[in-house]
Amino acid sequence: MTVEEVMKELESLGSEQTRKIYRNHGADIAQFGVSIAHLKKIAKKLKGNHKVGIELLHSQNVDAIYLSQFVVDEKRVSIDDLEAVIECTNYYMLLDNVVATLMARNQDLVKEFLYEYLDSENDRKKQVGYSAYSMILGSYEDDEIDYNHVKSTIEYVRNNIHESENRVRYSMNNFLIAAGAANKDITSLSKEAAKEIGKVKVFMGKTSCKVPDAFSYITKIEDRGTIGKKRKLK
């Protein structure tokens, strides 16, 4: 399939109901309103077509960008490809679920840009950095993670989360949960920070979504006995 054929199929599968849902969640660029289930079906037909995947990533269309993560070869994705998305949208579904995911799946990008993104004055990059870090903690082996840096980042979050930008606060909160769940040696530190931070307020748009309580969430993972359990990053 060509990218033009993909876009036509996406347009045919869109619905106003889905577009409304995405708008309520903050979609701020062109969209057709295609369900994730339909996107994954199209992805199967495009498997291995990196060229089309990159074109979709650069399309400035919600559905096409979301689809791209299932098509591209993450090892061939550049930081310029990711930043093209960061520059065109503030939609968290794309920043957290596409850009951050593609970064986390590419260890070269992680090594070169993760810390830069965490320290960035660009709130979108910072959001992506914390979201990617959460995925790394949940999927990389312990010997691939610098836990001294994780500990210092927990302290930074402890001291700065409430003053950070709206979606950065959400990503920081998720990072705290991921850190607490990643390794028994830092579970207590994460819980202490979460307890001190308390309730994290994030505007979630016209949705009923809630910000998870990090302390309670980590405690539940601890009670299940799954601290340190890794999962494959898809």
C-alpha positions as a Python dict, from the first residue, in 0.01 Angstrom:
ca = {
    (1, 'M'): (0, 0, 0),
    (2, 'T'): (111, 357, -68),
    (3, 'V'): (70, 628, 191),
    (4, 'E'): (-208, 778, -23),
    (5, 'E'): (-396, 447, -16),
    (6, 'V'): (-349, 422, 359),
    (7, 'M'): (-486, 772, 413),
    (8, 'K'): (-791, 693, 201),
    (9, 'E'): (-859, 379, 403),
    (10, 'L'): (-819, 571, 727),
    (11, 'E'): (-1065, 832, 605),
    (12, 'S'): (-1320, 561, 518),
    (13, 'L'): (-1292, 409, 866),
    (14, 'G'): (-1330, 730, 1064),
    (15, 'S'): (-1640, 824, 1262),
    (16, 'E'): (-1767, 1142, 1423),
    (17, 'Q'): (-1814, 962, 1754),
    (18, 'T'): (-1446, 865, 1766),
    (19, 'R'): (-1338, 1211, 1651),
    (20, 'K'): (-1535, 1360, 1941),
    (21, 'I'): (-1368, 1124, 2188),
    (22, 'Y'): (-1024, 1219, 2059),
    (23, 'R'): (-1107, 1591, 2068),
    (24, 'N'): (-1224, 1556, 2428),
    (25, 'H'): (-889, 1398, 2510),
    (26, 'G'): (-704, 1688, 2348),
    (27, 'A'): (-656, 1601, 1979),
    (28, 'D'): (-546, 1931, 1823),
    (29, 'I'): (-452, 1841, 1464),
    (30, 'A'): (-631, 1684, 1167),
    (31, 'Q'): (-794, 1347, 1230),
    (32, 'F'): (-1036, 1098, 1077),
    (33, 'G'): (-1137, 935, 1405),
    (34, 'V'): (-1027, 575, 1353),
    (35, 'S'): (-1043, 320, 1634),
    (36, 'I'): (-722, 159, 1762),
    (37, 'A'): (-860, -181, 1660),
    (38, 'H'): (-888, -69, 1298),
    (39, 'L'): (-541, 87, 1308),
    (40, 'K'): (-388, -242, 1420),
    (41, 'K'): (-560, -427, 1135),
    (42, 'I'): (-411, -184, 884),
    (43, 'A'): (-72, -219, 1053),
    (44, 'K'): (-69, -590, 975),
    (45, 'K'): (-98, -509, 606),
    (46, 'L'): (188, -259, 630),
    (47, 'K'): (425, -472, 836),
    (48, 'G'): (785, -406, 736),
    (49, 'N'): (704, -102, 518),
    (50, 'H'): (927, 146, 698),
    (51, 'K'): (906, 405, 420),
    (52, 'V'): (527, 431, 449),
    (53, 'G'): (557, 424, 828),
    (54, 'I'): (785, 728, 827),
    (55, 'E'): (552, 913, 590),
    (56, 'L'): (266, 841, 828),
    (57, 'L'): (475, 965, 1122),
    (58, 'H'): (525, 1296, 937),
    (59, 'S'): (161, 1324, 820),
    (60, 'Q'): (38, 1566, 1090),
    (61, 'N'): (-274, 1348, 1117),
    (62, 'V'): (-371, 1187, 1449),
    (63, 'D'): (-471, 848, 1309),
    (64, 'A'): (-178, 819, 1070),
    (65, 'I'): (76, 916, 1336),
    (66, 'Y'): (-69, 667, 1583),
    (67, 'L'): (-62, 396, 1316),
    (68, 'S'): (304, 469, 1233),
    (69, 'Q'): (437, 325, 1560),
    (70, 'F'): (319, -23, 1453),
    (71, 'V'): (483, 7, 1109),
    (72, 'V'): (821, 179, 1135),
    (73, 'D'): (1150, 11, 1216),
    (74, 'E'): (1230, 191, 1542),
    (75, 'K'): (1604, 142, 1488),
    (76, 'R'): (1579, 359, 1176),
    (77, 'V'): (1373, 637, 1338),
    (78, 'S'): (1571, 956, 1396),
    (79, 'I'): (1533, 1226, 1657),
    (80, 'D'): (1426, 1461, 1375),
    (81, 'D'): (1138, 1223, 1295),
    (82, 'L'): (1023, 1230, 1657),
    (83, 'E'): (1063, 1605, 1692),
    (84, 'A'): (850, 1661, 1382),
    (85, 'V'): (561, 1517, 1583),
    (86, 'I'): (653, 1708, 1898),
    (87, 'E'): (648, 2034, 1701),
    (88, 'C'): (309, 1974, 1538),
    (89, 'T'): (91, 1863, 1831),
    (90, 'N'): (31, 1886, 2203),
    (91, 'Y'): (-192, 1576, 2201),
    (92, 'Y'): (-73, 1350, 2480),
    (93, 'M'): (-186, 1030, 2304),
    (94, 'L'): (71, 1101, 2034),
    (95, 'L'): (345, 1237, 2259),
    (96, 'D'): (317, 966, 2525),
    (97, 'N'): (204, 667, 2319),
    (98, 'V'): (392, 723, 1993),
    (99, 'V'): (691, 954, 2037),
    (100, 'A'): (790, 825, 2382),
    (101, 'T'): (734, 463, 2278),
    (102, 'L'): (950, 494, 1967),
    (103, 'M'): (1224, 660, 2172),
    (104, 'A'): (1215, 390, 2441),
    (105, 'R'): (1233, 116, 2176),
    (106, 'N'): (1552, 268, 2030),
    (107, 'Q'): (1841, 238, 2276),
    (108, 'D'): (2062, 468, 2068),
    (109, 'L'): (1806, 748, 2096),
    (110, 'V'): (1770, 678, 2469),
    (111, 'K'): (2145, 702, 2528),
    (112, 'E'): (2179, 1023, 2331),
    (113, 'F'): (1861, 1214, 2410),
    (114, 'L'): (1675, 1084, 2718),
    (115, 'Y'): (1857, 1293, 2977),
    (116, 'E'): (1846, 1597, 2747),
    (117, 'Y'): (1469, 1561, 2721),
    (118, 'L'): (1425, 1521, 3097),
    (119, 'D'): (1613, 1849, 3150),
    (120, 'S'): (1455, 2033, 2857),
    (121, 'E'): (1279, 2365, 2897),
    (122, 'N'): (1043, 2248, 2621),
    (123, 'D'): (748, 2100, 2812),
    (124, 'R'): (655, 1861, 2532),
    (125, 'K'): (1006, 1716, 2524),
    (126, 'K'): (1007, 1689, 2902),
    (127, 'Q'): (672, 1507, 2893),
    (128, 'V'): (807, 1266, 2631),
    (129, 'G'): (1124, 1213, 2836),
    (130, 'Y'): (938, 1111, 3151),
    (131, 'S'): (698, 890, 2957),
    (132, 'A'): (989, 717, 2782),
    (133, 'Y'): (1171, 674, 3114),
    (134, 'S'): (866, 500, 3259),
    (135, 'M'): (865, 254, 2968),
    (136, 'I'): (1238, 194, 3004),
    (137, 'L'): (1200, 114, 3374),
    (138, 'G'): (923, -132, 3297),
    (139, 'S'): (1097, -314, 3014),
    (140, 'Y'): (1479, -281, 3023),
    (141, 'E'): (1685, -523, 3231),
    (142, 'D'): (1830, -382, 3553),
    (143, 'D'): (2187, -383, 3419),
    (144, 'E'): (2074, -150, 3140),
    (145, 'I'): (1938, 110, 3384),
    (146, 'D'): (2138, 367, 3581),
    (147, 'Y'): (1955, 346, 3913),
    (148, 'N'): (2162, 627, 4065),
    (149, 'H'): (2013, 852, 3799),
    (150, 'V'): (1667, 708, 3872),
    (151, 'K'): (1711, 798, 4240),
    (152, 'S'): (1818, 1154, 4161),
    (153, 'T'): (1523, 1187, 3922),
    (154, 'I'): (1285, 1073, 4196),
    (155, 'E'): (1421, 1354, 4414),
    (156, 'Y'): (1376, 1603, 4131),
    (157, 'V'): (1015, 1493, 4086),
    (158, 'R'): (958, 1515, 4461),
    (159, 'N'): (1067, 1878, 4462),
    (160, 'N'): (927, 1998, 4129),
    (161, 'I'): (618, 1805, 4024),
    (162, 'H'): (359, 2050, 4153),
    (163, 'E'): (520, 2344, 3971),
    (164, 'S'): (559, 2157, 3641),
    (165, 'E'): (338, 2189, 3331),
    (166, 'N'): (6, 2002, 3328),
    (167, 'R'): (93, 1690, 3125),
    (168, 'V'): (451, 1691, 3255),
    (169, 'R'): (300, 1642, 3601),
    (170, 'Y'): (110, 1339, 3472),
    (171, 'S'): (423, 1189, 3313),
    (172, 'M'): (625, 1255, 3628),
    (173, 'N'): (363, 1082, 3838),
    (174, 'N'): (372, 780, 3608),
    (175, 'F'): (752, 780, 3628),
    (176, 'L'): (731, 765, 4006),
    (177, 'I'): (504, 460, 3983),
    (178, 'A'): (732, 294, 3726),
    (179, 'A'): (1038, 359, 3941),
    (180, 'G'): (872, 211, 4247),
    (181, 'A'): (770, -96, 4051),
    (182, 'A'): (1102, -146, 3873),
    (183, 'N'): (1336, -247, 4152),
    (184, 'K'): (1290, -340, 4520),
    (185, 'D'): (1589, -126, 4616),
    (186, 'I'): (1406, 195, 4520),
    (187, 'T'): (1047, 100, 4603),
    (188, 'S'): (1064, 263, 4947),
    (189, 'L'): (1223, 580, 4808),
    (190, 'S'): (947, 607, 4546),
    (191, 'K'): (673, 551, 4805),
    (192, 'E'): (824, 810, 5038),
    (193, 'A'): (835, 1065, 4757),
    (194, 'A'): (479, 981, 4650),
    (195, 'K'): (352, 1017, 5007),
    (196, 'E'): (520, 1356, 5046),
    (197, 'I'): (394, 1477, 4707),
    (198, 'G'): (34, 1377, 4782),
    (199, 'K'): (-243, 1440, 4530),
    (200, 'V'): (-123, 1542, 4184),
    (201, 'K'): (-369, 1766, 4001),
    (202, 'V'): (-381, 1736, 3623),
    (203, 'F'): (-645, 1881, 3388),
    (204, 'M'): (-765, 1580, 3187),
    (205, 'G'): (-983, 1762, 2934),
    (206, 'K'): (-1347, 1669, 2886),
    (207, 'T'): (-1293, 1317, 3018),
    (208, 'S'): (-1355, 1115, 3332),
    (209, 'C'): (-990, 1004, 3347),
    (210, 'K'): (-818, 1036, 3684),
    (211, 'V'): (-457, 1073, 3793),
    (212, 'P'): (-345, 752, 3966),
    (213, 'D'): (-234, 789, 4328),
    (214, 'A'): (131, 686, 4307),
    (215, 'F'): (166, 568, 4667),
    (216, 'S'): (-142, 344, 4649),
    (217, 'Y'): (-48, 215, 4305),
    (218, 'I'): (304, 116, 4409),
    (219, 'T'): (168, -47, 4724),
    (220, 'K'): (-72, -261, 4519),
    (221, 'I'): (213, -375, 4295),
    (222, 'E'): (417, -454, 4606),
    (223, 'D'): (129, -653, 4756),
    (224, 'R'): (98, -856, 4434),
    (225, 'G'): (465, -947, 4459),
    (226, 'T'): (542, -816, 4110),
    (227, 'I'): (805, -552, 4192),
    (228, 'G'): (1083, -588, 3935),
    (229, 'K'): (876, -778, 3681),
    (230, 'K'): (964, -666, 3329),
    (231, 'R'): (741, -668, 3022),
    (232, 'K'): (825, -654, 2655),
    (233, 'L'): (800, -305, 2511),
    (234, 'K'): (580, -319, 2200),
}
